[in-house]
Every structure is written in C-alpha cells, then in structure tokens.
C-alpha cells in the first residue's frame, strides 16, 4: 500500500492484457474512471491513468507482440535493480525465467514463473520508473496476492528473491493468510487455492482500491461483468469482491477499512 514511486522489490507495474481492447477501455473507464495515454513504440499498448497518475498499461491482445495464446489477465511486475542478476536468482531458487530484454529506453524486463507456476515480471527501470499513483486512490492497483498450490514453497521463494518478510495471519476462522512485508510495510499476500473455486492454476491476482465495494460491484455487473465472489467483509481489513470483466479479465475490488 504505497504512495508515489515504488521501492526496489515492490510491485511497480501491471499489464492488463485483454481482447476487445476498445470495449475493455470503455468498461474500466466507466467502472474506475480510468483515462488512457499513449505508449509510443509499444504496439497495442496504452497507459492506464488514475487521476492523471500512471497506474499501468492496457495491452490489446489482438495486436500486441505477445505469445500466441496469452490469456486475458492482469500481469504484475516487481521492481529490481538488475534484471539479469534477478533472472539468475529466480533460476537458482527453483523458478523459471526468460532472458531479460530492453523495452526501448524505458527499462529492462524479464518474465518469470515461480516454483508453483505463478507468472510474474521483473522491471529494471531506466526512463520509466513505473506506477506512481497513490495505491488508495479509487481505481488504483492496491493489493497483490498469489493464490497458490504450496504456500510454504511460495513463501520461501519470494522471501529469498525479494527479501520479503512473511507473517502468517488468520483473517477468518480456519484460513491462514501469509502477509509479505518489505521494510516492515505490507506489500502482498499468499494463500492456498481453495478446492471450491475449481481447478485454478497458481497465479498473482490484483485488487483495485474503490470507495464503495458494494456500489462498484453492482456497477460492474450492470456494465456486463460477472460477479465471481460477492462482496464480503474481512474483519479489520475491509470489503472485497472478485469480478470478471466482459472481456474475461479477472480482478478484485477492495474497499479498505478506515
């Protein structure tokens, strides 16, 4: 939960990858108030802006230079000082990583997969430092969590890779939630995939801050989204819901407790 430029090893970017990009821009613009900016040299890419501040990118799967079969999803990226060194470390810890490459003069990036199969990106900033929006602003990427098949293995991997400190909590009876802290500040979480949600592969999910979760969830459904998990209370944390956009992009809402 951050204001301004992200620290090294914090989440610094999202890529919302979607078919029917024009409809996706309209949907998220109506739901979150997003506006969009140009990304010169990035086919199919537009900046996501929240109150004029950078919140990530929306990528058009029909024209973007992405592998065939890339799903509609929100990809996450973590900030590193040296992408090539981080790639080597991912491999040494049991993950997989593609070679790092330059993105024009903006930065150097690499796509990685943790030992459980969750995909994430690394970003070594040059001209583009990444997200600079207040993470509590309505419509801003606000929280990240990996839903995974082996929490212990995921915890050990990310703690070693990024220096995150894990802290187990029990937000609801019968469920353990692992909180990751960076320099004492919560940045992400991890939880075991629940059997009742079906065969969902390990992944990183993104929650967007909203002023009113119930109102935003209702609005999302009116705009054509599917409500996958109705609005629920997490004691001491806030109210959340899981939706899927009309284009098939899953995302969470989070209304933080005061």
KOLBADO-717196 format. One line per 10 residues: number of its first residue (from 0); their letters; for each residue x, y, z of N, C-alpha, C. Coordinates in Angstrom, 2 decimals. Example, Ala and Ser with C-alpha at 12.3 -4.5 7.8 and 13.67 -1.06 7.14 Angstrom:
0) AS) 13.19 -5.69 7.80 12.30 -4.50 7.80 13.20 -3.30 7.80  12.85 -2.25 7.08 13.67 -1.06 7.14 12.90 0.03 7.87
! end
This chain:
0) XXXXXXXXXX) 0.86 -1.18 0.00 0.00 0.00 0.00 0.90 1.23 0.00  0.99 1.87 -1.14 2.08 2.80 -1.39 1.60 4.09 -2.03  2.32 5.16 -1.75 2.12 6.43 -2.42 3.41 6.78 -3.15  3.30 7.21 -4.41 4.47 7.65 -5.14 5.26 6.49 -5.74  6.53 6.77 -6.10 7.39 5.81 -6.76 7.65 4.60 -5.86  7.60 3.41 -6.46 7.77 2.18 -5.71 9.23 1.89 -5.39  9.45 1.25 -4.23 10.78 0.84 -3.83 11.23 -0.38 -4.63  12.53 -0.62 -4.63 13.05 -1.88 -5.16 12.40 -3.04 -4.44  11.93 -4.04 -5.20 11.27 -5.26 -4.73 9.80 -5.05 -4.37  9.27 -3.87 -4.65 7.83 -3.65 -4.53 7.21 -3.86 -5.91
10) XXXXXXXXXX) 5.88 -3.94 -5.96 5.15 -4.04 -7.23 5.17 -2.68 -7.90  5.59 -2.66 -9.15 5.80 -1.37 -9.80 5.03 -1.21 -11.11  4.26 -2.24 -11.53 3.57 -2.14 -12.81 2.53 -3.24 -12.92  1.45 -2.97 -13.65 0.52 -4.01 -14.08 0.33 -3.90 -15.58  0.11 -5.03 -16.22 -0.28 -5.08 -17.63 -1.62 -5.80 -17.71  -2.66 -5.05 -18.02 -3.98 -5.63 -18.20 -4.07 -6.06 -19.66  -4.00 -7.37 -19.88 -3.95 -7.92 -21.24 -5.32 -8.45 -21.61  -5.88 -7.90 -22.69 -7.29 -8.15 -22.96 -7.59 -8.19 -24.46  -8.53 -9.06 -24.87 -9.08 -8.93 -26.21 -10.10 -7.80 -26.21  -10.55 -7.40 -27.37 -11.56 -6.35 -27.48 -11.15 -5.13 -26.66
20) XXXXXXXXXX) -9.98 -4.60 -26.97 -9.39 -3.55 -26.15 -10.26 -2.30 -26.06  -10.92 -1.96 -27.15 -11.77 -0.76 -27.12 -12.90 -0.92 -26.11  -13.53 -2.09 -26.09 -14.59 -2.35 -25.11 -14.02 -2.41 -23.70  -12.82 -2.97 -23.55 -12.19 -3.04 -22.24 -11.89 -1.65 -21.70  -11.40 -0.77 -22.56 -11.13 0.60 -22.12 -12.42 1.28 -21.66  -13.49 1.06 -22.40 -14.77 1.67 -22.02 -15.27 1.09 -20.70  -15.15 -0.22 -20.53 -15.64 -0.86 -19.30 -14.89 -0.35 -18.08  -13.57 -0.41 -18.10 -12.81 0.00 -16.93 -12.85 1.52 -16.74  -13.00 2.26 -17.82 -13.17 3.70 -17.69 -14.45 4.04 -16.96  -15.54 3.34 -17.30 -16.82 3.58 -16.64 -16.81 3.09 -15.20
30) XXXXXXXXXX) -16.09 1.99 -14.94 -16.10 1.41 -13.59 -15.17 2.16 -12.64  -13.97 2.46 -13.10 -12.95 3.03 -12.21 -12.60 4.49 -12.51  -13.12 5.02 -13.61 -12.75 6.36 -14.00 -11.40 6.45 -14.68  -10.91 5.32 -15.18 -9.62 5.35 -15.85 -9.67 6.22 -17.11  -8.55 6.90 -17.37 -8.30 7.51 -18.67 -7.03 6.85 -19.22  -6.68 7.21 -20.44 -5.61 6.46 -21.10 -4.65 7.40 -21.80  -3.40 6.97 -21.87 -2.37 7.74 -22.55 -1.62 6.87 -23.54  -0.90 7.50 -24.42 -0.19 6.79 -25.46 1.09 6.15 -24.92  1.48 5.01 -25.54 2.74 4.34 -25.24 3.50 4.18 -26.57  4.21 5.22 -27.00 4.91 5.16 -28.29 5.85 3.96 -28.38
40) XXXXXXXXXX) 5.78 3.27 -29.48 6.66 2.14 -29.70 6.21 0.83 -29.09  5.05 0.83 -28.44 4.52 -0.39 -27.83 3.22 -0.74 -28.54  3.25 -1.66 -29.52 2.04 -2.00 -30.28 0.91 -2.48 -29.38  -0.25 -1.88 -29.54 -1.42 -2.31 -28.77 -1.43 -1.88 -27.33  -0.48 -1.02 -26.93 -0.40 -0.62 -25.52 -0.86 0.80 -25.28  -1.57 1.01 -24.18 -1.94 2.34 -23.72 -1.72 2.44 -22.22  -1.25 3.58 -21.77 -1.09 3.80 -20.34 -2.46 3.86 -19.67  -2.56 3.28 -18.47 -3.73 3.44 -17.61 -3.43 4.58 -16.65  -4.32 5.57 -16.62 -4.13 6.74 -15.77 -5.27 6.83 -14.76  -4.90 7.08 -13.51 -5.87 7.29 -12.42 -5.61 8.69 -11.87
50) XXXXXXXXXX) -6.55 9.59 -12.11 -6.34 10.96 -11.68 -5.11 11.58 -12.31  -4.78 11.15 -13.53 -3.62 11.68 -14.22 -2.31 11.02 -13.86  -2.33 10.10 -12.89 -1.11 9.40 -12.46 -1.03 8.03 -13.12  0.17 7.55 -13.34 0.37 6.28 -14.02 0.01 5.10 -13.12  -0.82 4.18 -13.67 -1.25 3.01 -12.90 -0.92 1.70 -13.60  -0.33 1.75 -14.80 -0.01 0.53 -15.51 -0.31 0.69 -16.99  -0.57 -0.45 -17.66 -0.85 -0.42 -19.10 -1.98 -1.38 -19.43  -2.72 -1.03 -20.47 -3.73 -1.91 -21.04 -3.21 -2.35 -22.40  -3.08 -3.68 -22.57 -2.48 -4.23 -23.78 -3.54 -4.95 -24.61  -3.62 -4.62 -25.87 -4.57 -5.23 -26.80 -3.97 -6.54 -27.33
60) XXXXXXXXXX) -4.55 -7.67 -26.91 -4.01 -8.97 -27.29 -4.08 -9.22 -28.80  -4.92 -8.48 -29.50 -5.05 -8.72 -30.94 -3.89 -8.14 -31.74  -3.19 -7.17 -31.18 -2.10 -6.55 -31.93 -0.78 -6.50 -31.16  -0.79 -6.75 -29.86 0.43 -6.67 -29.05 1.39 -7.80 -29.43  2.68 -7.54 -29.28 3.70 -8.55 -29.56 3.84 -9.48 -28.36  2.82 -10.31 -28.17 2.78 -11.24 -27.04 2.64 -12.66 -27.58  3.08 -13.67 -26.81 2.98 -15.06 -27.29 1.54 -15.44 -27.62  1.38 -16.22 -28.68 0.06 -16.70 -29.06 -0.55 -17.49 -27.92  -1.81 -17.26 -27.64 -2.48 -17.95 -26.55 -2.38 -17.25 -25.21  -1.75 -16.05 -25.16 -1.70 -15.29 -23.91 -3.12 -15.02 -23.43
70) XXXXXXXXXX) -3.44 -15.40 -22.19 -4.82 -15.25 -21.72 -5.16 -13.82 -21.34  -6.46 -13.56 -21.24 -6.91 -12.28 -20.69 -6.61 -12.30 -19.20  -5.74 -11.42 -18.76 -5.24 -11.49 -17.39 -4.59 -10.16 -17.03  -4.37 -9.95 -15.75 -3.60 -8.80 -15.29 -2.25 -9.30 -14.81  -1.21 -8.97 -15.55 0.14 -9.36 -15.15 0.75 -8.35 -14.21  1.59 -8.84 -13.28 2.23 -7.97 -12.30 3.73 -7.96 -12.51  4.36 -6.84 -12.12 5.80 -6.71 -12.23 6.37 -6.13 -10.95  7.54 -6.65 -10.57 8.24 -6.19 -9.38 9.52 -5.46 -9.80  9.84 -4.41 -9.08 11.00 -3.58 -9.39 12.29 -4.22 -8.88  13.30 -4.25 -9.74 14.61 -4.76 -9.36 15.68 -3.78 -9.82
80) XXXXXXXXXX) 16.87 -3.89 -9.23 17.97 -3.02 -9.62 18.73 -3.57 -10.82  18.73 -4.91 -10.98 19.47 -5.56 -12.05 18.65 -6.75 -12.53  18.00 -6.60 -13.68 17.10 -7.64 -14.18 17.86 -8.93 -14.50  19.04 -8.82 -15.05 19.80 -10.02 -15.41 20.21 -10.81 -14.16  20.65 -10.10 -13.13 21.01 -10.78 -11.89 19.79 -11.41 -11.24  18.65 -10.72 -11.31 17.42 -11.27 -10.73 16.96 -12.52 -11.47  17.12 -12.53 -12.81 16.79 -13.71 -13.61 17.60 -14.92 -13.14  18.89 -14.71 -12.93 19.75 -15.80 -12.47 19.32 -16.28 -11.09  18.90 -15.36 -10.25 18.49 -15.73 -8.90 17.19 -16.52 -8.92  16.25 -16.12 -9.79 15.00 -16.87 -9.94 15.30 -18.33 -10.25
90) XXXXXXXXXX) 16.20 -18.55 -11.21 16.55 -19.92 -11.61 17.21 -20.68 -10.46  18.07 -20.00 -9.72 18.77 -20.67 -8.62 17.83 -21.07 -7.49  16.68 -20.40 -7.40 15.71 -20.68 -6.34 14.62 -21.65 -6.78  14.75 -22.20 -7.98 13.79 -23.20 -8.44 12.69 -22.69 -9.33  12.75 -21.39 -9.69 11.79 -20.85 -10.63 12.32 -20.92 -12.05  11.56 -20.34 -12.98 11.99 -20.27 -14.37 11.94 -18.81 -14.81  12.86 -18.44 -15.69 12.89 -17.05 -16.15 13.40 -17.00 -17.58  12.74 -16.19 -18.40 13.23 -15.91 -19.74 14.35 -14.88 -19.64  15.23 -14.82 -20.63 16.29 -13.81 -20.60 15.70 -12.40 -20.54  16.36 -11.53 -19.83 15.93 -10.13 -19.75 16.15 -9.44 -21.09
100) XXXXXXXXXX) 15.33 -8.42 -21.37 15.46 -7.67 -22.62 15.07 -6.22 -22.38  15.56 -5.35 -23.25 15.28 -3.92 -23.14 13.92 -3.60 -23.75  13.19 -2.71 -23.13 11.94 -2.17 -23.67 12.22 -0.73 -24.07  12.63 -0.57 -25.33 13.08 0.73 -25.83 14.09 1.30 -24.84  13.91 2.56 -24.44 14.80 3.15 -23.43 14.11 3.24 -22.08  12.96 2.58 -21.96 12.17 2.70 -20.73 12.73 1.88 -19.58  13.24 0.69 -19.89 13.74 -0.18 -18.84 14.09 -1.55 -19.38  14.44 -2.44 -18.50 14.81 -3.80 -18.87 13.90 -4.74 -18.09  13.35 -5.74 -18.77 12.37 -6.60 -18.11 12.62 -8.06 -18.40  11.97 -8.91 -17.61 12.02 -10.36 -17.82 10.75 -10.96 -17.27
110) XXXXXXXXXX) 10.28 -12.02 -17.94 9.12 -12.75 -17.46 9.59 -14.01 -16.74  8.96 -14.26 -15.59 9.39 -15.35 -14.71 8.19 -16.18 -14.26  8.49 -17.38 -13.77 7.48 -18.26 -13.21 8.02 -18.81 -11.90  7.24 -18.70 -10.84 7.72 -19.20 -9.55 7.64 -20.73 -9.51  8.19 -21.39 -8.48 8.22 -22.85 -8.45 6.84 -23.52 -8.48  5.80 -22.78 -8.14 4.44 -23.34 -8.18 3.73 -23.09 -9.50  4.30 -22.22 -10.34 3.69 -21.97 -11.64 3.08 -20.59 -11.83  3.14 -19.71 -10.82 2.60 -18.36 -10.95 3.57 -17.48 -11.74  3.03 -16.75 -12.72 3.84 -15.90 -13.60 3.93 -14.49 -13.02  5.12 -13.91 -13.13 5.32 -12.51 -12.72 6.44 -11.92 -13.55
120) XXXXXXXXXX) 6.55 -10.60 -13.55 7.58 -9.93 -14.32 8.56 -9.18 -13.43  9.74 -8.96 -13.94 10.75 -8.13 -13.29 10.96 -6.88 -14.12  11.15 -5.75 -13.45 11.35 -4.48 -14.17 12.52 -3.73 -13.57  13.53 -3.50 -14.40 14.66 -2.65 -14.05 14.44 -1.30 -14.71  14.04 -0.28 -13.96 13.66 0.98 -14.59 14.85 1.75 -15.15  14.58 2.42 -16.26 15.52 3.39 -16.83 14.75 4.71 -16.94  14.13 4.96 -18.10 13.35 6.19 -18.23 11.96 6.08 -17.59  11.42 4.86 -17.52 10.09 4.65 -16.95 10.23 3.95 -15.60  9.96 4.69 -14.53 10.13 4.12 -13.19 8.98 3.22 -12.78  7.79 3.42 -13.40 6.66 2.56 -13.08 5.50 3.32 -12.48
130) XXXXXXXXXX) 4.66 2.60 -11.77 3.46 3.17 -11.14 3.85 4.30 -10.20  3.09 5.41 -10.26 3.33 6.48 -9.30 2.03 6.98 -8.67  0.94 6.21 -8.84 -0.35 6.59 -8.28 -0.44 6.16 -6.82  -1.19 6.90 -6.03 -1.48 6.52 -4.65 -2.29 5.23 -4.67  -1.84 4.19 -3.99 -2.50 2.90 -4.06 -3.86 2.87 -3.38  -4.24 3.94 -2.68 -5.58 4.02 -2.08 -6.57 4.80 -2.94  -6.10 5.37 -4.05 -6.99 6.13 -4.92 -7.98 5.19 -5.60  -9.21 5.65 -5.78 -10.24 4.84 -6.42 -9.79 4.43 -7.82  -9.72 3.11 -8.06 -9.31 2.59 -9.35 -7.84 2.26 -9.47  -7.06 2.50 -8.41 -5.63 2.24 -8.46 -5.32 0.79 -8.06
140) XXXXXXXXXX) -4.30 0.18 -8.68 -3.83 -1.12 -8.19 -3.38 -0.97 -6.74  -3.97 -1.77 -5.87 -3.81 -1.50 -4.45 -3.25 -2.67 -3.65  -3.47 -3.89 -4.12 -3.01 -5.05 -3.37 -2.77 -6.20 -4.33  -1.82 -7.05 -3.97 -1.43 -8.17 -4.83 -1.31 -9.42 -3.97  -1.81 -10.53 -4.48 -1.66 -11.78 -3.72 -1.56 -12.96 -4.68  -0.74 -13.92 -4.28 -0.63 -15.13 -5.06 -1.54 -16.19 -4.47  -2.41 -16.71 -5.31 -3.24 -17.85 -4.96 -2.47 -19.05 -5.48  -2.07 -19.96 -4.60 -1.04 -20.90 -4.97 -1.31 -22.31 -4.44  -0.57 -23.26 -4.98 -0.74 -24.66 -4.60 0.10 -25.06 -3.40  1.13 -24.28 -3.08 2.03 -24.61 -1.97 2.53 -23.30 -1.36
150) XXXXXXXXXX) 1.86 -22.86 -0.31 2.19 -21.57 0.29 3.60 -21.57 0.86  4.00 -22.66 1.50 5.34 -22.72 2.10 6.43 -22.54 1.04  6.26 -23.20 -0.10 7.27 -23.08 -1.15 7.26 -21.68 -1.74  6.06 -21.11 -1.96 5.98 -19.75 -2.48 6.60 -18.75 -1.51  6.33 -18.94 -0.22 6.87 -18.03 0.80 8.39 -18.06 0.81  8.96 -19.26 0.77 10.42 -19.38 0.79 11.03 -18.75 -0.46  10.40 -18.95 -1.61 10.91 -18.42 -2.87 10.93 -16.89 -2.86  9.81 -16.26 -2.54 9.73 -14.80 -2.62 10.53 -14.12 -1.50  10.61 -14.77 -0.35 11.43 -14.21 0.73 12.90 -14.17 0.31  13.35 -15.25 -0.34 14.75 -15.30 -0.78 15.01 -14.38 -1.97
160) XXXXXXXXXX) 14.03 -14.27 -2.87 14.22 -13.47 -4.08 14.18 -11.98 -3.81  13.20 -11.55 -3.01 12.96 -10.13 -2.82 13.24 -9.62 -1.40  13.58 -10.53 -0.50 13.81 -10.10 0.88 12.54 -9.77 1.62  11.39 -10.26 1.12 10.13 -10.04 1.81 10.09 -10.84 3.11  9.50 -10.27 4.14 9.33 -10.95 5.41 7.92 -11.51 5.50  7.76 -12.84 5.61 6.42 -13.42 5.70 5.87 -13.38 7.12  4.56 -13.21 7.21 3.90 -13.17 8.52 2.52 -13.83 8.37  2.33 -14.95 9.03 1.06 -15.67 8.94 -0.02 -15.02 9.79  -1.21 -14.90 9.19 -2.35 -14.33 9.89 -3.56 -15.24 9.69  -4.59 -15.04 10.50 -5.84 -15.79 10.37 -6.99 -14.79 10.29
170) XXXXXXXXXX) -7.21 -14.20 9.11 -8.25 -13.17 8.99 -9.66 -13.71 9.20  -9.86 -14.98 8.85 -11.14 -15.63 9.11 -10.85 -17.00 9.69  -11.75 -17.55 10.53 -11.51 -18.84 11.16 -11.24 -19.94 10.13  -10.22 -20.74 10.40 -9.92 -21.88 9.54 -9.09 -21.56 8.32  -8.65 -20.30 8.16 -7.86 -19.93 6.99 -6.60 -19.19 7.41  -5.48 -19.61 6.87 -4.21 -18.92 7.12 -3.85 -18.08 5.90  -3.52 -16.85 6.15 -3.13 -15.91 5.09 -1.72 -15.43 5.40  -0.82 -15.57 4.44 0.56 -15.13 4.65 0.73 -13.73 4.09  1.13 -12.82 4.95 1.37 -11.43 4.57 2.86 -11.26 4.28  3.19 -10.61 3.17 4.57 -10.29 2.84 4.82 -8.82 3.16
180) XXXXXXXXXX) 5.92 -8.56 3.88 6.29 -7.19 4.21 7.65 -6.86 3.61  7.77 -5.63 3.14 9.02 -5.09 2.62 9.41 -3.91 3.50  10.52 -4.04 4.18 10.96 -3.00 5.13 9.85 -2.68 6.13  9.13 -3.72 6.57 8.10 -3.57 7.58 6.75 -3.12 7.06  6.64 -2.86 5.75 5.39 -2.39 5.16 4.75 -3.52 4.35  3.46 -3.84 4.58 2.80 -4.89 3.79 2.77 -4.54 2.31  3.17 -5.51 1.46 3.15 -5.28 0.01 2.34 -6.32 -0.74  2.12 -7.50 -0.14 1.44 -8.58 -0.87 1.04 -9.68 0.10  0.34 -10.68 -0.44 -0.08 -11.80 0.37 -0.03 -13.10 -0.41  -0.20 -14.20 0.30 -0.25 -15.52 -0.32 -1.27 -16.36 0.43
190) XXXXXXXXXX) -2.03 -17.15 -0.33 -2.97 -18.06 0.29 -3.14 -19.31 -0.56  -3.51 -20.38 0.10 -3.73 -21.65 -0.57 -4.98 -21.56 -1.44  -4.90 -22.12 -2.65 -6.07 -22.20 -3.52 -7.13 -23.06 -2.85  -8.36 -22.57 -2.83 -9.45 -23.28 -2.18 -10.10 -24.28 -3.14  -10.38 -25.50 -2.68 -10.96 -26.52 -3.57 -12.28 -26.09 -4.21  -13.08 -25.27 -3.50 -14.40 -24.95 -4.01 -14.37 -24.01 -5.22  -13.21 -23.38 -5.50 -13.14 -22.48 -6.65 -12.78 -23.22 -7.94  -12.54 -24.53 -7.84 -12.24 -25.31 -9.04 -10.75 -25.37 -9.32  -10.43 -25.81 -10.51 -9.05 -26.04 -10.91 -8.42 -24.73 -11.41  -8.06 -23.88 -10.46 -7.45 -22.59 -10.78 -5.94 -22.72 -10.60
200) XXXXXXXXXX) -5.15 -22.50 -11.64 -3.70 -22.63 -11.50 -3.12 -21.52 -10.64  -1.96 -21.74 -10.03 -1.31 -20.69 -9.25 -1.13 -19.42 -10.09  -1.39 -18.29 -9.47 -1.31 -17.02 -10.21 -1.19 -15.86 -9.22  -0.88 -14.69 -9.75 -0.91 -13.45 -8.98 -2.19 -12.69 -9.34  -2.95 -12.29 -8.33 -4.15 -11.51 -8.53 -3.94 -10.07 -8.09  -4.69 -9.16 -8.72 -4.58 -7.73 -8.42 -5.91 -7.22 -7.90  -5.85 -6.46 -6.80 -7.03 -5.80 -6.24 -6.93 -4.30 -6.49  -8.05 -3.70 -6.90 -8.11 -2.26 -7.14 -8.89 -1.59 -6.02  -8.34 -0.50 -5.51 -9.00 0.24 -4.43 -10.27 0.90 -4.96  -11.32 0.84 -4.16 -12.58 1.51 -4.51 -13.12 2.21 -3.28
210) XXXXXXXXXX) -13.93 3.23 -3.53 -14.52 3.97 -2.42 -15.66 3.20 -1.77  -16.37 2.40 -2.56 -17.52 1.65 -2.06 -17.59 0.33 -2.83  -17.24 -0.79 -2.16 -17.18 -2.08 -2.84 -18.54 -2.54 -3.33  -19.58 -2.35 -2.53 -20.91 -2.80 -2.93 -21.40 -2.04 -4.16  -21.23 -0.74 -4.13 -21.67 0.09 -5.26 -20.87 -0.23 -6.52  -19.55 -0.42 -6.38 -18.72 -0.70 -7.55 -19.01 -2.08 -8.11  -19.24 -3.06 -7.24 -19.59 -4.40 -7.72 -20.90 -4.38 -8.50  -21.89 -3.65 -7.97 -23.17 -3.54 -8.68 -22.98 -2.88 -10.04  -22.17 -1.84 -10.06 -21.92 -1.13 -11.31 -21.21 -2.04 -12.31  -20.27 -2.84 -11.82 -19.57 -3.75 -12.69 -20.50 -4.74 -13.37
220) XXXXXXXXXX) -21.45 -5.28 -12.60 -22.42 -6.22 -13.16 -23.31 -5.51 -14.18  -23.72 -4.28 -13.88 -24.53 -3.51 -14.84 -23.79 -3.30 -16.16  -22.46 -3.20 -16.07 -21.65 -2.97 -17.26 -21.29 -4.27 -17.99  -21.75 -5.40 -17.45 -21.54 -6.67 -18.13 -20.55 -7.61 -17.49  -20.00 -7.26 -16.32 -19.06 -8.15 -15.64 -19.79 -9.29 -14.95  -19.05 -10.36 -14.68 -19.56 -11.47 -13.88 -19.07 -11.29 -12.44  -19.96 -11.51 -11.48 -19.59 -11.41 -10.06 -19.22 -12.81 -9.59  -17.93 -13.08 -9.47 -17.44 -14.41 -9.13 -17.46 -14.67 -7.63  -17.09 -13.68 -6.83 -17.19 -13.75 -5.37 -17.91 -12.48 -4.93  -19.13 -12.59 -4.35 -19.85 -11.40 -3.90 -19.06 -10.63 -2.84
230) XXXXXXXXXX) -19.43 -9.40 -2.63 -18.76 -8.56 -1.65 -18.81 -9.22 -0.27  -17.63 -9.31 0.35 -17.50 -9.92 1.66 -16.63 -9.05 2.55  -16.84 -9.21 3.84 -16.09 -8.45 4.84 -14.89 -9.26 5.31  -13.73 -8.63 5.36 -12.55 -9.20 6.02 -12.34 -8.36 7.27  -12.61 -8.92 8.45 -12.53 -8.12 9.68 -11.20 -7.40 9.83  -11.29 -6.10 10.07 -10.11 -5.29 10.27 -9.38 -4.89 9.01  -9.82 -5.40 7.86 -9.15 -5.11 6.58 -10.04 -4.28 5.67  -11.24 -4.79 5.39 -12.15 -4.06 4.53 -13.11 -5.00 3.83  -13.67 -4.55 2.72 -14.65 -5.33 1.95 -14.09 -5.59 0.56  -14.25 -6.84 0.11 -13.67 -7.19 -1.18 -14.66 -8.00 -2.01
240) XXXXXXXXXX) -14.36 -8.09 -3.31 -15.14 -8.91 -4.23 -14.25 -9.30 -5.39  -14.62 -10.38 -6.09 -13.92 -10.82 -7.30 -14.88 -10.75 -8.47  -14.46 -10.07 -9.53 -15.26 -9.95 -10.74 -14.46 -10.43 -11.95  -15.16 -10.65 -13.03 -14.51 -10.92 -14.32 -15.13 -9.98 -15.34  -14.28 -9.23 -16.02 -14.78 -8.24 -16.99 -15.47 -8.94 -18.16  -16.26 -8.20 -18.94 -16.92 -8.81 -20.11 -15.93 -9.41 -21.10  -14.67 -8.97 -21.02 -13.64 -9.49 -21.91 -12.89 -10.68 -21.31  -13.29 -11.08 -20.08 -12.69 -12.26 -19.46 -11.54 -12.00 -18.52  -11.32 -10.74 -18.12 -10.21 -10.40 -17.22 -10.67 -10.47 -15.76  -10.10 -11.37 -14.94 -10.47 -11.42 -13.53 -9.77 -10.31 -12.74
250) XXXXXXXX) -10.47 -9.71 -11.77 -9.87 -8.67 -10.94 -10.65 -8.57 -9.64  -9.98 -8.07 -8.59 -10.61 -7.87 -7.29 -10.88 -6.40 -7.03  -11.88 -6.16 -6.21 -12.13 -4.84 -5.63 -11.76 -4.90 -4.16  -11.24 -3.82 -3.61 -11.00 -3.75 -2.18 -11.37 -2.35 -1.66  -12.29 -2.31 -0.74 -12.64 -1.08 -0.03 -11.97 -1.18 1.34  -10.90 -0.45 1.52 -10.12 -0.58 2.75 -10.90 -0.04 3.96  -10.77 -0.73 5.07 -11.38 -0.24 6.31 -10.72 1.07 6.71  -11.47 1.91 7.35 -10.92 3.21 7.77 -9.83 3.03 8.81
! end
